[in-house]
C-alpha cells in the first residue's frame, strides 16, 4: 500500500460521462504544464515528474527510491472514475493545472 500523505495537495479531474475522459483530461493538463506522467497500471497510481519528456515506469515497477523522486502522483483507475493529481504542499501550479477540470 502506498502512503499518499507525501502529496496532500489535490487537483481533481472529474469524470464527465465519456469513457476515460477524466484520465485523458488529466494527462492533457499534465503535458500542457510541460510535466511528465507515467503509464497506468493495476495500482491506479502513476508517477508525475515536473519536467517534460521524462520516461517513467509503471508505479508497480518503480523502486522506493524512484517513487520518492516523483514530484507528484496521478491517482484513480477505471474508465468511469475521477482522477486526482496529488502534489506536495507549496507546489506552484503551472497555469495549465489551475484550469477547472
C-alpha positions as CSV (number, residue, x, y, z in Angstrom):
1,X,0.0,0.0,0.0
2,X,1.4,3.4,-1.0
3,X,1.3,6.2,1.6
4,X,-0.1,9.2,-0.3
5,X,0.4,11.6,2.6
6,X,3.6,13.0,0.9
7,X,1.3,14.6,-1.6
8,X,-1.6,16.3,0.2
9,X,-2.4,19.0,-2.3
10,X,-5.1,17.7,-4.7
11,X,-6.0,18.8,-8.2
12,X,-9.2,17.0,-9.2
13,X,-10.2,15.8,-12.7
14,X,-13.9,14.9,-12.8
15,X,-15.5,12.2,-14.9
16,X,-17.7,13.9,-17.4
17,X,-19.7,10.9,-18.8
18,X,-17.5,9.5,-21.6
19,X,-15.2,6.6,-21.0
20,X,-11.7,7.6,-19.8
21,X,-12.4,11.4,-20.1
22,X,-11.1,12.2,-16.6
23,X,-7.9,10.3,-17.4
24,X,-7.5,12.0,-20.7
25,X,-8.1,15.5,-19.2
26,X,-5.6,14.8,-16.5
27,X,-2.9,13.6,-19.0
28,X,-3.5,16.6,-21.3
29,X,-3.3,19.1,-18.4
30,X,-0.1,17.5,-17.1
31,X,1.5,17.5,-20.5
32,X,0.4,21.1,-21.2
33,X,2.2,22.1,-18.0
34,X,5.4,20.5,-19.5
35,X,5.4,17.8,-16.9
36,X,5.6,14.0,-17.5
37,X,3.3,11.2,-16.3
38,X,3.9,7.5,-16.2
39,X,1.7,4.8,-17.7
40,X,-1.3,3.4,-16.0
41,X,-1.2,0.1,-14.2
42,X,-3.2,-2.1,-11.8
43,X,-2.3,0.0,-8.7
44,X,-4.2,3.1,-10.1
45,X,-1.2,5.3,-9.2
46,X,1.0,7.0,-11.8
47,X,4.2,8.9,-11.2
48,X,4.4,12.5,-12.2
49,X,7.7,14.4,-12.8
50,X,7.8,18.2,-13.1
51,X,9.9,18.1,-16.3
52,X,8.9,17.4,-20.0
53,X,9.8,14.2,-21.8
54,X,10.8,12.1,-18.8
55,X,10.0,8.4,-19.3
56,X,8.5,7.0,-16.1
57,X,7.9,3.3,-15.5
58,X,4.7,1.8,-14.2
59,X,4.2,2.6,-10.5
60,X,4.4,-1.1,-9.5
61,X,7.8,-1.4,-11.2
62,X,9.4,1.7,-9.5
63,X,11.7,1.2,-6.6
64,X,11.0,3.0,-3.3
65,X,13.8,5.4,-4.3
66,X,12.3,6.1,-7.7
67,X,8.9,6.7,-6.1
68,X,10.4,9.2,-3.7
69,X,11.8,11.1,-6.7
70,X,8.4,11.7,-8.1
71,X,7.1,15.3,-7.8
72,X,3.5,14.0,-7.5
73,X,1.2,11.2,-8.4
74,X,-1.9,10.8,-10.5
75,X,-4.4,8.6,-8.7
76,X,-7.5,6.8,-9.9
77,X,-8.4,3.8,-12.0
78,X,-11.2,2.6,-14.2
79,X,-12.8,4.1,-17.3
80,X,-15.5,6.0,-15.4
81,X,-13.6,7.1,-12.4
82,X,-12.4,10.6,-11.3
83,X,-8.6,11.3,-11.2
84,X,-6.7,13.2,-8.6
85,X,-3.3,14.8,-9.2
86,X,-1.6,14.8,-5.8
87,X,1.3,17.2,-5.1
88,X,3.4,18.3,-2.1
89,X,2.2,21.4,-0.2
90,X,3.8,24.5,-1.6
91,X,3.9,23.3,-5.2
92,X,3.5,26.2,-7.5
93,X,0.9,25.1,-10.1
94,X,1.5,25.9,-13.7
95,X,-1.4,27.7,-15.4
96,X,-2.4,24.5,-17.3
97,X,-3.1,22.8,-13.9
98,X,-5.1,25.7,-12.5
99,X,-7.9,25.5,-15.0
100,X,-11.2,23.9,-13.8
101,X,-11.4,20.3,-15.0
